[in-house]
Amino acid sequence: MKTRILGINCTAAGVFIAVTTGSGDNFKVVSTDKLTFSVETAEGIRALHRTLRTVLAGAITDGAYRFAILKCFSGPRGSSVEAIKAEAIMELVAVSELALDLKRVAPHGFPKVLNCDPGQKWQQRAKQRFNPDGEIKHWSGTDGAVCAAYKAAAL
């Protein structure tokens, strides 16, 4: 059985999830999903927590072996507060509650692992490699989840 990796990318637009198998040339995106959320209220935070716990526990049941999350980053062009909160909740559920080995993946290594051409952005290369026909919905966001899983598969 091939190793399943669940890639995760938390953004203000949603939590993007990609279930993948294989590595290198045998890497394949099996399925993707986008979870919308609101962290404006206590109920919104609790709802996101419940949803993430259900998704992660279900992934374990379905055979996911490894989990990789694209790290949020700070600075003037950094991640939104909503994305950072979602990532924190994801890590709480994954590491503290489910005792998963969660790989935190930084995007600055994507150009090398994806073999980008000089000056090419990793997002462009990821689309060429993993979504050339545009069949994967919500690609802007899902690309980070796919690339987190791809990089984790190479580790």
N, C-alpha and C positions, 0 to 999 in steps of 0.2 A: 504494500500500500504506500502511495506517495505521501510525503509529509505535507500537511496542510498548514499554511501560514495565514493568519488573519492580520491584514494591514489596516491601520486606523489613522485617519487624519481629522483632527478637530479644528473647525473653522467657525466663524460667526454664522455662516450659512447653514451649518449642520455638521454632524459627525458622519464622515464618509468611511465605509467599511468595504474592504476587498478580501474575498476568500481566494487564495491562490494555492497552486501546487508546483512542485519542481523547483529547479534553479537553473541559472544560466540559459542556455538555448532551449531547455525543456520547461522553462517557467511558463505558467499558464494562469490566466485569470478565470476562475470558476464562476464567481458571482460577485455582485456589488450591491450595495444598499446605501441609502442616505437617510439618516435620522435627523429630523428637525427637532429643535428644542428651544426652550426659553429659560433663562436663569435669572429672570427679573424678580421672581417671587420664590418663597420657600417651597411652595407646591411644585413650581417648575423644576427646581433643583431636585426635589424628591422624585419627580416623574422621570427626569433624566437618569438619576441613579438607578431606579427600578428597571428602566429600559436597557441601560448598559449592562446591568447584572444579568438580565434575561438573555441578551445577545451573547455575552461572553460565555455564560453557562451553556447555552445552546451550541455554541461553537465547539466547546469541549466535548459535548455529547456527540456532535457530528464528526469528531475526529481531528479538530484543530490541535496542533501540537505546539506551535510557536505563535507568539503574538508580538507585533511590532507597531510602535506608534511614532508618527512623525512629530518630532519635538516642536513645540511652540517656541517663538523667539521674541526677544524684546527689542526696543529701539524705536526710532522714528517710523520705520516701516515694518514694525513687528506685528505680532499676532494681536487680535482683539482681546478685550477682557473676557468676552463670552467664550472664545476659543480656549483661553487659558483656564477658565473655570471648568469647561467640559473636559479638558485634558486632565486636570486635577481629580475630577470625579472618576474618570476612566481609570487613572492610576490607583486611586483608592480602592475601587472595586476589584481591579485585576490583581494587584499586589497584596493588599491587606485582607480582602475578603475571600478571594478565590486562590490566593497563593500561586499566581501564575508567574512565569518567567517572562516579563515584559521587556522587550528590547526597545530602547529609546534611540531613534534614528534621526540624525541631523541632515537637513537637506543639502548642506554644503558639500557632501561627498557624492551626491547623485551624478554630477557631470562625469566623474571618473568611472563610477560603477556602470553607468549607462553608455560609456564610450562616446560622449558628445563630441561633435566636431568643434574646432576652435571657434569660440564666440557663440556657440549654440546653447540655448537655455535648456535645462534639464526637462522642463515641461514639454517643449517641442519634441525632444528625442523620445520621451516617454509615450507621447501620442503616436509617433511613427512606429514605435516598437510594439506597444500593447493595445492601441486603439486606432489602427490605421483607417478603418472603415467608419469610425465614429459610432459604432454600435453600442458602446458602453454609455449609459445615461450619466448625466451629471459629471462629465469628465473633469471639469475644472473643480477640483476637490477630491475626486476619486483618484486622480493622478498621484497625489501625495500618499494615499493609502496603498496604492499598487507599488509605488517606488519604495515605500517603507518595507513592504513585504519582500520585494525583490532584493533589496540590500540586506535584509535579515537572512534571506536564503543563502546569500553569499558568505555570511559570517561563519 
